[in-house]
Amino acid sequence: MVFYTSLILIVICIGGSVRLLFTPYKIKGKRVSLENFFFLASIYATVMISFGLMYIMLELHGYAVLDDGYIPSENIFLARLETGLYFSAITLFSVGYGDIAPIGIGRIIAVSEALIGYTIPAAFVARTVLDMEKS
């Protein structure tokens, strides 16, 4: 029960972070500002960590999600944490390097993460332009 509740909370965090981009008056009207940079960075960090935790939780719950060809002999949690966060960051910011491959349900999750990763900058720019036109 805790596992499924945690997954639901992670999805809510991802949705809430992406939703912030579409909330009016959250982005300042300046084209380039430190506040806008930190706003965008916090959204990216929240989404990256959330997806990384999702990969880790599924792996530790027995689902095969990522194939990195590495079988740790000790401290499996730290190895999974490193792999999950690394894969999440690479998937969110690019198309990946190919050193870690998603398998099973991980493919669907990775495609969703990549789609969100490509949508965030476009939504941020569109929101900024719309806010600038209103003022």
C-alpha positions in Angstrom: 0.0 0.0 0.0 2.9 2.4 0.8 4.4 1.6 -2.6 1.3 2.6 -4.5 0.7 5.7 -2.4 4.3 6.8 -3.0 3.9 6.3 -6.7 0.7 8.4 -6.7 2.4 11.2 -4.7 5.3 11.2 -7.2 2.9 11.5 -10.1 1.1 14.4 -8.3 4.5 16.2 -7.8 5.3 15.8 -11.5 1.9 17.1 -12.5 2.0 20.0 -10.1 5.4 21.1 -11.3 4.4 21.0 -14.9 1.1 22.7 -14.1 3.0 25.7 -12.7 4.1 26.6 -16.2 0.5 27.1 -17.2 -0.6 29.1 -14.1 -0.9 32.8 -14.9 1.3 35.3 -13.3 3.9 32.9 -12.0 6.6 33.9 -14.5 8.0 37.4 -14.3 7.6 39.6 -17.5 11.3 40.1 -18.1 12.8 38.0 -20.9 15.9 37.0 -18.9 16.0 37.1 -15.1 17.5 35.1 -12.3 14.1 34.4 -10.9 12.9 32.9 -14.1 16.0 30.8 -14.3 15.5 29.4 -10.8 11.8 28.8 -11.5 12.7 26.7 -14.6 15.5 24.9 -12.8 13.2 24.0 -9.8 10.7 22.6 -12.2 13.3 20.5 -14.0 14.8 19.3 -10.6 11.4 18.3 -9.3 10.5 16.3 -12.4 14.0 14.7 -12.7 14.1 13.6 -9.0 10.5 12.4 -9.2 11.1 10.2 -12.2 14.3 9.0 -10.7 12.5 8.0 -7.5 9.9 6.2 -9.6 12.5 4.1 -11.4 14.2 3.3 -8.1 10.9 2.3 -6.3 9.9 0.1 -9.2 13.3 -1.6 -9.3 13.3 -2.2 -5.5 9.8 -3.5 -5.7 10.9 -6.2 -8.1 10.0 -4.7 -11.5 12.7 -4.7 -14.2 12.8 -1.1 -15.3 16.4 -0.3 -16.3 19.1 -2.4 -17.8 22.5 -1.0 -17.2 24.5 -4.3 -17.4 25.8 -3.8 -13.9 25.0 -6.1 -11.0 26.1 -4.6 -7.7 27.4 -7.0 -5.1 26.7 -4.8 -2.1 24.7 -1.7 -1.3 22.1 -2.2 -4.0 20.0 0.8 -2.9 22.8 3.3 -3.6 23.6 1.7 -6.9 19.9 1.8 -8.0 19.7 5.4 -6.7 22.7 6.5 -8.8 21.4 4.7 -11.9 17.8 5.9 -11.5 18.7 9.6 -11.1 21.4 9.5 -13.8 19.0 7.8 -16.3 16.2 10.3 -15.3 18.5 13.3 -15.9 19.8 12.0 -19.2 16.3 11.2 -20.4 14.8 14.5 -19.3 17.6 16.7 -20.9 18.4 14.7 -24.0 17.7 11.5 -25.9 20.2 9.5 -23.8 23.6 8.0 -24.3 22.6 4.4 -24.7 24.5 3.1 -21.7 21.3 2.4 -19.8 18.2 1.0 -21.6 14.7 1.1 -20.2 12.9 -2.3 -20.3 9.3 -3.3 -19.7 7.2 -0.6 -18.0 10.3 1.6 -17.9 10.0 2.3 -21.7 6.6 3.9 -21.2 7.9 5.9 -18.2 11.0 7.0 -20.2 8.9 8.1 -23.1 6.6 10.1 -20.8 9.7 11.7 -19.2 11.2 12.6 -22.5 8.0 14.2 -23.7 7.8 16.3 -20.5 11.4 17.2 -20.9 10.8 18.5 -24.4 7.6 20.3 -23.4 8.9 22.3 -20.5 11.1 24.7 -22.4 8.3 25.3 -25.0 5.7 25.9 -22.3 8.1 28.2 -20.5 8.8 30.3 -23.5 5.1 30.4 -24.5 4.1 31.4 -20.9 6.7 34.2 -20.9 5.6 35.6 -24.2 1.9 35.5 -23.2 2.8 37.3 -19.9 4.8 39.9 -21.8 1.9 40.6 -24.2 -0.5 41.1 -21.3 1.7 43.7 -19.6 
